Amino acid sequence: MTDQNDKLNENQEPVVDIISEEEAEKVLEKADAESRFRKYTGKWATVVTVIAVAMSLFHLYTSGFGTLMAMKQRSVHLAFLVLMTFLLYPGSKRAPRERPSAVDYIWLVLSLSSSLYILFAFDAFSIRGTAITPDYVMGTILIVCVLEATRRTVGKELMILSMIFLAYGYWGEYIPGVLGHTGFTFRRIIYQLFLSSEGIFGISLGVSSTYIFLFILFGAFLTETGMGRFIKDLAMSLAGRTIGGEAKVSIVASGLMGMINGSAVGNVAATGTFTIPLMTGAGFKPVFASAVVAVAGTGGMIMPPVMGAASFIMAEFLGVHYAKIMLAATIPAVLYYLAEYAVIHIEAVKMGMKPIPREEIIPIPIMKVMRERGHLLVPIIVIVYLLLIGRTPLYAAFYGIIASVGVSFITKETRLTWKSFLKAMESGARQSIGVGIACAVVGNIIGITNLTGLGLVLGDNIVSLAGGSILITTFLTMIVCVILGMGLPTTACYIVTATIAAPALVKLGVNPLAAHMFAYYFACLSNLTPPVAIASYGAAGLSGQSPSAVGWTGFRISLAGFLIPFTFIYNPDLLLVGGNYLSIALSTVTSLVGVIALAASLQNYLYVPMNILQRLGMFIGALLLIFPGVATDTVGVALAAAVFFWQKAQRKAAGSGLGLAR
């Protein structure tokens, strides 16, 4: 695959110029439907800013002084989401860009009235205990409005999937076999989706209206304080001096960016603007450089403390504190980045690269970087500390935002002005729209699944199809995630998979946390799996390379990372389950050996090019290290060690250059 990609790009000029923020924004809009805003000027820009700031103020106030009753909090949150959607997202390519269209005004009235209906009518509904005609009318209107909002913000795929579930709820009684059900009336479906806490106003929208929004707002504030520049300088200082350091900088930068931004495409746009030119200028092929950025950016979604939006929903599904999810994700996230690090290092060694001269890396040393902007890490430390001592994510995010505003005044360069403060408030609201609408529409899917019992039926049939095999069941779950990820955002992909496939894994005895983390992990990795690899498409747009070539190269680079979810399915010690620290340490070491062995096998190189026996030995050793146990670990490590020393002896005999240990 590498040779093919090289041929595709051998006549293309390396990307050596720094990519501007304007170019990065255009690429982000092409790759990510959630970024295709109307660009208002004049009074309409002021209107949008006021609404966005009001949305952020509402969430800040309720997080600091107490949220409304669950259904009412979600009602107001959804009202802001649909209001922003129909103002900012045009309904078609022919719709005006400088103002809302007449059709938009109709959608605005319908969506606002139906979403706020719960705020004003829910108390009366609770007292009488039964639904009346206006309830059903407003419920029908809201479902239609949410579907249209989904089409505009997220894409037609998720809208169509939601409509399929709605049709299944109504006409499922005519489906023969195990998938059929007794049938439900139109009113019963509207009641489930509109008036219960298992539909649109369910868990997913509830998490969006609290945790997710606040953490998105937290990331927006850190961005305005200059966190991006700090991350770039710190990454260059930490990784720049190593072999292939230009590419390793991307790993460090994306990992650090992922701590505050759980978006794959967002990470790609933020770090790729300077790391892709850096890599191509050093001699890496543009396709490889773009793929590295895509893989590293996707890893940001599994990097604590602020992971992708679905991680907060996972905590609600499992009924555990978010700190448990955050801690459980730590070792797999580190292994993911170490796997990519190994691939990049081996690639650099194969190319005969040398470390960058210190004077060419960065004009200031790491201590100066920390002295000038290191205080920007304080808000992240505050959030981690508050989560670890048992505070809620809402509480932690609120005080993280307060801390980010406070520490910004330490230096003039990071100080927030009124203009940058309002920009952060507006940016946070804008960034929340796509995730929030996705959380609302998947409420249809969850509601119908619970109403019809579809989740239990599919779970039982997956177990039956797999013959009770955990390995086959996990493989089928992975395939489901990859297929769903072609058309759905990560949050929706995780929710659907967790609703349908995770129960099947739990039924086979898999730890519930491991089962849900497996679904979440592959929902994130679906950003890298061709033919629709959104993160790779974003990186390809930055470098001007073929999206297909970048996609397949990114898939190859990330394959070592694909091993990690299977590892913690069989060995939940990696998720810090059980509390046996010796077992956790041993599992971490063997998993590290496994991902490096797989990386070497995929690259077909360690110290010198591998022969077929060496490559096979590394590959089998890596697979054996998935399964816990003294026998499999011993054989796996022995195979990897044998190839390692064999390669070392070959290098010594050939007198060739240095390899992996370099």
C-alpha positions in Angstrom: 0.0 0.0 0.0 2.8 2.4 0.8 4.4 1.8 -2.6 1.1 2.5 -4.3 0.6 5.7 -2.4 4.2 6.8 -3.2 3.5 6.3 -6.9 0.3 8.3 -6.6 2.2 11.2 -5.2 5.8 11.0 -6.6 5.1 13.9 -9.0 3.5 16.1 -6.4 5.4 18.9 -4.8 6.0 18.6 -1.0 3.8 20.7 1.1 6.3 23.1 2.7 4.3 26.4 3.2 2.5 26.9 6.5 -1.3 26.4 6.0 -3.3 29.5 6.9 -6.2 29.4 9.3 -8.5 30.4 6.5 -7.5 27.4 4.4 -7.8 25.1 7.4 -11.3 26.5 8.0 -12.4 25.8 4.4 -11.0 22.2 4.7 -12.9 21.8 8.0 -16.1 22.9 6.4 -15.7 20.4 3.5 -14.9 17.4 5.8 -17.2 18.2 8.7 -20.9 19.1 8.0 -21.2 20.6 11.4 -18.9 23.5 10.4 -20.9 24.7 7.3 -22.2 27.8 8.9 -23.8 30.8 7.2 -21.3 33.7 7.3 -23.5 36.5 8.5 -22.5 40.2 8.5 -24.2 43.3 10.0 -27.3 42.9 12.1 -27.7 39.2 11.5 -24.2 38.6 12.8 -25.2 40.5 15.9 -28.4 38.5 16.3 -26.5 35.2 16.1 -23.9 36.4 18.5 -26.5 37.5 21.1 -28.3 34.1 20.8 -25.1 32.1 21.1 -23.9 34.1 24.1 -27.3 33.7 25.7 -27.1 30.0 25.2 -23.7 29.8 26.8 -24.8 32.0 29.7 -27.8 29.8 30.3 -25.7 26.7 30.6 -23.1 28.4 32.7 -25.7 29.7 35.1 -27.5 26.4 35.5 -24.2 24.5 35.9 -23.1 26.9 38.6 -26.4 27.5 40.5 -28.4 24.4 39.7 -30.0 22.9 36.6 -33.7 23.0 35.9 -35.8 19.8 36.2 -34.4 17.3 33.7 -37.1 17.6 31.0 -37.2 21.4 31.3 -33.4 21.7 31.1 -33.4 19.6 28.0 -36.3 21.5 26.5 -34.5 24.8 26.7 -31.2 23.3 25.5 -33.0 21.8 22.4 -34.8 25.2 21.8 -31.4 26.9 21.6 -30.1 24.1 19.3 -32.9 24.3 16.8 -32.9 28.1 16.9 -29.2 28.2 16.1 -29.6 25.4 13.5 -32.2 27.1 11.3 -30.5 30.4 11.6 -27.0 29.2 10.7 -27.5 26.2 8.4 -29.0 26.8 5.0 -31.6 24.2 3.9 -30.1 23.8 0.4 -27.3 25.1 -1.8 -29.7 27.7 -3.4 -30.8 29.1 0.0 -29.6 32.6 0.8 -26.3 32.9 2.8 -26.7 36.4 4.0 -30.1 35.9 5.8 -32.6 33.2 6.7 -35.0 32.2 4.0 -38.8 32.3 4.3 -38.8 28.5 4.8 -36.3 28.9 7.7 -38.7 31.2 9.5 -41.4 28.5 9.3 -39.0 25.9 10.7 -37.9 28.4 13.4 -41.5 28.9 14.6 -42.4 25.2 14.5 -39.2 24.0 16.2 -39.2 26.6 18.9 -42.8 26.2 19.8 -42.6 22.4 19.9 -39.3 22.2 21.9 -40.4 24.8 24.4 -43.8 23.2 24.8 -42.3 20.8 27.3 -41.0 23.7 29.4 -44.5 25.2 29.8 -46.8 22.2 29.6 -44.9 19.4 31.4 -46.1 20.3 34.9 -49.7 20.1 33.7 -49.0 16.8 31.9 -47.5 15.4 35.1 -50.6 16.3 37.2 -53.2 14.9 34.8 -51.0 11.8 34.0 -52.4 11.4 30.5 -51.6 13.0 27.1 -54.0 15.2 25.2 -54.3 16.1 21.6 -51.9 19.2 21.7 -49.3 16.9 23.2 -49.4 14.6 20.2 -49.5 17.5 17.7 -46.5 19.2 19.2 -44.7 15.9 19.5 -45.2 15.1 15.8 -44.0 18.6 14.9 -40.8 18.3 17.0 -39.9 14.9 15.6 -40.1 16.3 12.1 -38.2 19.5 13.0 -35.4 17.4 14.7 -35.1 15.3 11.6 -34.7 18.4 9.4 -32.2 19.9 11.8 -30.2 16.6 11.6 -30.2 16.7 7.8 -28.8 20.2 7.9 -26.2 19.8 10.6 -25.1 16.2 10.7 -26.1 14.8 7.3 -28.9 12.9 5.7 -27.5 9.5 6.8 -28.4 9.8 10.4 -31.8 11.4 9.5 -32.5 8.3 7.2 -31.5 5.9 9.9 -33.8 7.6 12.4 -36.6 7.4 9.9 -36.0 3.7 9.4 -36.4 3.2 13.2 -39.6 5.2 13.3 -41.0 3.2 10.4 -40.0 0.0 12.2 -41.8 1.1 15.3 -45.0 1.6 13.4 -44.9 -1.1 10.7 -42.7 -3.7 12.5 -45.7 -5.9 13.2 -45.7 -6.8 9.5 -42.1 -8.0 9.5 -41.9 -11.8 9.7 -39.4 -13.7 12.0 -37.7 -12.6 15.1 -37.5 -8.9 14.1 -41.3 -8.5 14.1 -43.2 -7.1 17.1 -46.8 -6.7 18.2 -47.1 -3.2 16.7 -47.6 0.2 18.2 -50.1 3.0 17.4 -49.0 6.4 16.2 -50.0 8.0 19.5 -48.0 5.4 21.5 -44.9 6.1 19.5 -45.3 9.9 19.9 -45.8 9.4 23.6 -42.6 7.4 23.9 -40.5 9.8 21.9 -41.9 13.2 23.1 -43.3 12.8 26.6 -41.1 10.1 28.1 -37.4 10.3 29.2 -36.6 7.5 26.7 -37.0 9.5 23.5 -35.8 12.8 22.2 -35.6 14.2 25.8 -33.7 11.1 27.0 -30.2 10.4 28.3 -28.3 11.5 25.3 -29.9 15.0 25.1 -29.6 15.2 28.9 -25.9 14.7 28.7 -25.6 17.2 25.9 -27.5 19.8 27.9 -25.1 19.5 30.8 -21.7 17.8 30.5 -21.0 18.0 26.8 -21.9 21.6 26.3 -19.8 22.8 29.3 -16.8 20.8 28.1 -17.1 22.2 24.6 -17.3 25.7 26.1 -14.3 24.9 28.3 -12.3 24.0 25.1 -13.4 27.3 23.4 -12.1 29.3 26.4 -8.8 27.6 26.4 -8.5 28.2 22.7 -9.0 31.9 23.1 -6.3 32.1 25.8 -3.7 30.8 23.3 -3.6 27.1 24.3 -3.1 26.1 20.7 0.2 27.9 20.5 1.3 26.5 23.8 0.6 23.0 22.6 2.5 23.5 19.4 5.6 24.9 21.2 5.5 22.2 23.8 5.2 19.5 21.2 8.1 20.8 19.3 10.2 21.0 22.4 9.4 17.5 23.6 9.6 15.5 20.3 11.5 17.6 17.8 14.9 16.2 18.6 14.1 12.6 17.9 14.4 10.7 14.6 11.3 11.5 12.6 10.6 14.2 15.2 8.6 16.2 12.7 6.0 13.5 12.6 6.2 12.7 16.3 5.4 16.4 17.0 2.0 15.7 15.5 1.4 12.8 17.9 2.3 14.9 20.9 0.4 17.9 19.7 -2.8 15.9 18.9 -2.6 14.1 22.3 -2.3 17.4 24.1 -5.0 19.0 22.0 -7.2 15.9 22.6 -7.1 16.6 26.3 -9.4 19.7 25.7 -11.0 18.9 22.3 -12.7 15.6 21.7 -13.2 16.1 17.9 -11.2 14.1 15.4 -11.6 16.6 12.5 -11.1 19.5 14.8 -7.8 18.1 16.0 -6.7 17.5 12.4 -7.5 21.1 11.5 -5.8 22.5 14.6 -2.5 20.5 14.4 -2.2 19.7 10.7 -1.8 23.3 9.7 1.8 23.3 11.0 2.7 19.6 11.3 2.0 18.6 7.7 4.3 21.3 6.2 6.9 20.4 8.9 6.8 16.7 7.9 6.8 17.2 4.2 9.7 19.7 4.5 11.7 17.0 6.3 11.2 14.4 3.6 8.1 12.5 4.5 5.7 11.9 1.6 2.7 14.2 1.7 0.3 11.3 1.8 2.1 9.7 4.8 2.3 13.1 6.6 -1.5 13.7 6.1 -2.2 10.1 7.3 -0.1 10.7 10.5 -2.2 13.8 11.3 -5.5 12.0 10.7 -4.5 9.1 13.0 -3.1 11.4 15.7 -6.2 13.6 15.5 -8.5 10.7 15.9 -6.6 9.6 19.0 -7.7 12.9 20.6 -11.2 11.4 21.0 -9.9 8.8 23.4 -7.5 11.0 25.3 -8.6 12.0 28.9 -9.7 14.1 30.6 -12.0 15.6 27.8 -12.8 12.7 25.4 -15.4 12.6 22.7 -18.9 13.6 23.6 -20.0 9.9 23.6 -17.8 9.2 26.6 -20.1 11.2 28.8 -23.1 9.3 27.5 -21.2 6.1 28.2 -21.0 7.1 31.9 -24.7 7.6 31.9 -25.4 4.3 30.2 -23.3 2.5 32.7 -24.4 4.5 35.7 -20.9 5.3 36.8 -19.0 8.5 37.6 -17.2 10.0 34.6 -13.9 9.8 36.5 -14.1 6.0 36.1 -14.5 6.3 32.3 -11.6 8.9 32.2 -9.3 6.6 34.2 -10.3 3.5 32.2 -9.4 5.2 28.9 -5.9 6.3 30.1 -3.8 3.2 29.3 -5.6 2.4 26.0 -5.0 6.1 24.9 -1.3 5.9 25.8 -1.0 2.6 24.0 -2.7 4.0 20.9 -0.3 6.9 20.6 2.7 4.6 21.4 1.6 2.3 18.5 1.5 5.3 16.1 4.9 6.5 17.5 6.4 3.1 16.7 5.1 3.1 13.2 6.5 6.6 12.6 9.8 5.8 14.1 10.3 2.7 12.0 9.2 4.7 8.9 11.8 7.4 9.7 14.5 4.8 10.3 13.7 3.1 6.9 14.1 6.5 5.2 17.5 7.1 6.9 16.4 10.2 8.7 18.5 12.1 11.3 17.4 14.1 14.3 16.6 17.8 13.6 19.4 20.2 14.7 18.3 21.8 17.9 18.6 25.3 16.5 16.2 24.5 13.7 13.5 23.2 16.0 12.3 26.1 18.1 13.9 29.3 19.3 13.0 28.8 22.9 13.7 25.8 25.2 11.0 23.9 27.0 11.5 25.7 30.3 10.8 29.0 28.6 7.7 27.5 26.9 6.4 26.4 30.3 7.3 29.7 31.9 5.5 31.8 29.3 2.3 29.7 28.9 2.6 26.7 31.3 -0.1 28.3 33.5 -2.6 27.4 30.8 -2.4 23.8 32.1 -3.9 24.8 35.4 -7.6 24.5 34.2 -6.9 21.0 33.0 -5.3 20.1 36.3 -8.4 21.6 38.1 -10.8 19.5 36.1 -8.8 16.3 36.6 -8.5 16.9 40.4 -12.2 17.7 40.8 -13.2 14.6 38.9 -10.8 12.4 40.8 -12.2 13.6 44.2 -15.7 12.7 43.1 -17.2 15.9 41.8 -19.6 15.8 38.9 -18.4 16.5 35.4 -20.7 19.5 35.4 -19.1 20.9 38.5 -15.6 20.2 37.2 -16.3 21.8 33.8 -17.8 24.9 35.4 -14.8 25.5 37.6 -12.5 24.6 34.8 -14.0 27.5 32.8 -13.6 29.8 35.8 -10.0 28.7 36.1 -9.3 29.3 32.4 -10.6 32.8 32.7 -8.6 33.5 35.9 -5.2 32.1 34.7 -5.5 34.0 31.4 -4.7 37.2 33.3 -1.3 36.0 34.5 0.4 37.2 31.3 -0.5 39.8 28.7 -0.2 37.3 25.8 -2.9 35.0 27.3 -5.2 37.6 28.8 -8.8 37.4 27.8 -10.4 40.6 26.6 -14.2 41.3 26.5 -14.0 40.6 22.7 -12.2 37.3 23.1 -14.5 36.4 26.1 -17.6 36.9 23.9 -15.9 35.1 21.0 -15.3 32.0 23.3 -19.0 32.1 24.4 -20.2 32.3 20.8 -17.7 29.6 19.6 -18.7 27.2 22.3 -22.4 27.5 21.4 -21.7 27.1 17.7 -19.5 24.0 18.2 -22.3 22.3 20.3 -24.9 22.4 17.6 -24.0 19.3 15.6 -23.3 17.1 18.7 -26.5 18.4 20.4 -28.8 17.7 17.4 -27.2 14.3 17.0 -28.0 13.5 20.6 -31.6 14.6 20.1 -32.2 12.5 17.0 -30.7 9.4 18.4 -33.3 9.7 21.0 -35.7 8.4 18.3 -33.5 5.3 17.8 -33.1 4.6 21.6 -36.8 5.2 22.2 -38.0 2.8 19.4 -35.3 0.2 20.4 -36.6 0.2 24.0 -40.3 0.3 23.0 -40.0 -2.7 20.6 -37.3 -4.7 22.5 -35.1 -4.6 19.4 -31.9 -4.3 21.4 -32.5 -7.6 23.2 -33.6 -9.4 20.1 -30.5 -8.3 18.1 -28.2 -9.0 21.0 -29.5 -12.5 21.3 -29.2 -13.1 17.6 -25.6 -11.7 17.5 -24.7 -14.2 20.2 -26.4 -17.0 18.4 -24.7 -16.1 15.1 -21.3 -16.0 16.8 -21.9 -19.4 18.3 -21.2 -18.0 21.8 -17.7 -16.9 20.8 -16.5 -13.7 22.3 -13.9 -13.2 19.5 -16.5 -13.5 16.7 -19.0 -11.3 18.6 -16.4 -8.6 19.1 -15.4 -8.9 15.4 -19.1 -8.4 14.4 -19.4 -5.5 16.8 -16.3 -3.9 15.2 -17.8 -4.3 11.7 -21.1 -2.7 12.9 -19.2 0.3 14.2 -17.2 0.7 11.0 -20.3 0.5 8.8 -22.3 2.9 11.0 -19.3 5.2 11.2 -19.4 5.7 7.4 -22.5 7.8 7.7 -22.9 8.7 11.4 -21.0 11.0 13.7 -19.1 9.2 16.5 -21.6 10.0 19.2 -24.5 8.5 17.2 -22.4 5.6 16.1 -21.5 4.7 19.7 -25.1 5.1 21.0 -26.5 2.8 18.3 -23.8 0.2 18.8 -24.0 0.4 22.6 -27.7 -0.1 22.4 -27.6 -3.1 20.0 -24.2 -4.8 20.3 -22.8 -4.1 23.7 -25.5 -6.1 25.5 -24.5 -9.1 23.4 -20.9 -8.8 24.7 -22.1 -8.4 28.3 -24.3 -11.5 27.9 -21.2 -13.5 27.0 -19.5 -12.4 30.2 -17.5 -9.4 29.0 -17.1 -6.7 31.6 -19.8 -4.0 30.9 -17.2 -1.2 31.0 -15.0 -3.1 28.5 -18.0 -3.8 26.2 -19.0 -0.2 26.1 -15.4 1.0 25.8 -15.0 -1.4 22.9 -18.0 0.1 21.1 -16.8 3.6 21.8 -13.2 2.9 20.7 -14.3 1.6 17.3 -16.9 4.4 16.9 -13.9 6.7 17.1 -11.7 4.6 14.8 -14.5 4.7 12.2 -13.1 8.2 11.4 -10.1 6.3 9.9 -11.7 3.4 8.1 -12.1 3.7 4.3 -14.0 4.3 2.1 -15.5 7.1 4.3 -12.7 8.2 6.6 -13.6 11.7 7.7 -10.4 12.5 9.6 -8.3 11.4 6.7 -10.4 13.5 4.3 -9.8 16.5 6.5 -6.0 15.9 6.5 -6.0 15.3 2.7 -7.8 18.6 2.2 -5.0 20.4 4.1 -2.3 18.8 2.0 -4.0 18.7 -1.3 -3.5 14.9 -1.6 -5.9 12.2 -2.7 -8.4 11.4 0.0 -8.4 7.8 -0.9 -4.6 7.5 -0.7 -4.5 9.3 2.6 -7.4 7.2 3.9 -5.8 3.8 3.1 -2.4 5.0 4.4 -4.0 6.2 7.6 -5.8 2.9 8.0 -2.5 1.0 7.7 -0.8 3.3 10.2 -3.6 2.8 12.7 -3.9 -1.0 12.4 -1.7 -1.5 15.4 -4.2 0.7 17.4 -7.0 -1.7 16.2 -5.4 -4.4 18.4 -6.0 -2.4 21.6 -9.8 -2.8 22.0 -9.5 -6.6 21.6 -6.8 -6.6 24.2 -8.9 -5.0 26.9 -11.9 -7.1 26.0 -9.9 -10.2 27.1 -7.9 -8.3 29.7 -9.9 -5.6 31.4 -6.9 -4.9 33.7 -6.0 -2.3 31.0 -9.1 -0.4 32.0 -8.0 -0.4 35.6 -10.7 -2.9 36.5 -10.0 -5.1 39.5 -7.5 -3.0 41.4 -4.6 -5.5 41.1 -1.7 -3.1 40.3 0.8 -5.9 39.6 -1.6 -7.4 37.1 -2.3 -4.0 35.6 1.4 -3.3 35.2 2.1 -6.7 33.5 -0.9 -6.3 31.2 0.3 -2.9 30.2 3.8 -4.1 29.4 2.7 -7.1 27.4 0.2 -4.9 25.5 2.9 -2.4 24.7 5.1 -5.3 23.3 2.1 -6.4 21.3 1.4 -3.1 19.6 5.1 -2.5 18.8 5.4 -6.0 17.4 2.3 -5.4 15.2 3.7 -2.1 14.1 7.0 -3.7 13.1 5.2 -6.4 11.3 3.0 -3.9 9.4 6.0 -1.8 8.5 8.0 -4.9 7.6 11.1 -3.5 9.3 12.8 -3.3 12.6 16.6 -2.9 12.2 16.6 -4.2 8.6 13.9 -5.3 6.2 12.1 -8.4 7.5 11.9 -11.8 5.8 8.6 -13.7 5.8 9.4 -15.7 8.9 10.3 -12.6 10.9 7.2 -10.8 9.8 5.0 -13.7 10.6 6.7 -14.2 14.0 6.0 -10.6 14.9 2.4 -10.8 13.7 1.6 -14.0 15.6 3.4 -12.8 18.7 1.3 -9.6 18.6 -2.0 -11.6 18.3 -1.0 -14.0 21.1 -0.5 -11.0 23.4 -4.2 -10.1 23.1 -5.2 -13.1 25.2 -4.3 -13.0 28.9 -2.5 -15.9 30.4 1.1 -17.0 31.2 1.3 -19.3 28.2 0.1 -16.9 25.6 2.1 -14.0 27.0 5.3 -16.0 27.3 5.0 -17.3 23.7 4.1 -13.9 22.3 7.0 -12.1 24.1 9.4 -14.9 23.1 8.4 -14.6 19.4 8.8 -10.8 19.5 12.2 -11.1 21.3 13.5 -13.8 18.9 12.8 -11.6 15.9 14.2 -8.6 17.7 17.6 -10.3 18.3 17.6 -11.9 14.9 17.1 -8.5 13.3 19.8 -7.0 15.5 22.2 -9.7 14.5 21.4 -9.1 10.8 22.1 -5.4 11.2 25.4 -6.1 12.9 26.4 -8.6 10.2 25.4 -6.2 7.4 27.0 -3.2 9.1 23.9 -1.2 8.2 22.6 1.9 10.0 20.8 2.1 13.3 17.3 0.9 13.7 14.5 0.8 16.3 16.6 1.4 19.3 18.0 4.5 17.8 
